[in-house]
Amino acid sequence: MTEDDLEAALIAAKLKHVIDLLRMDIKGLRADMNHRDELYGFRVVELEKAREDHEDRIREATKGVTQFKVWSGFSTGGGVMGLLALLKSWLAG
């Protein structure tokens, strides 16, 4: 082997080593990407659960407020109706 052949073989070996290093880096980056995708998927699922829970709580709170307003209206309206009935019986009698 001549000196040029040895130099070419050395350069080829170095290039092969660099290519192997780049492949390992790419493999590591892909693994990191897959891991992040899994984490982001998990986070999205958790955020959707939290949103649904929030919506349920808001719905329940709205339902409670509506029921309170209805019963409050009935009690207030019932008092007014009772007062009118008392006034009517007093005026009639």
Buried (B, 14 or more C-beta within 10 A) or exposed (E): EEEEEEEEEEEEEEEEEEEEEEEEEEEEEEEEEEEEEEEEEEEEEEEEEEEEEEEEEEEEEEEEEEEEEEEEEEEEEEEEEEEEEEEEEEEEE
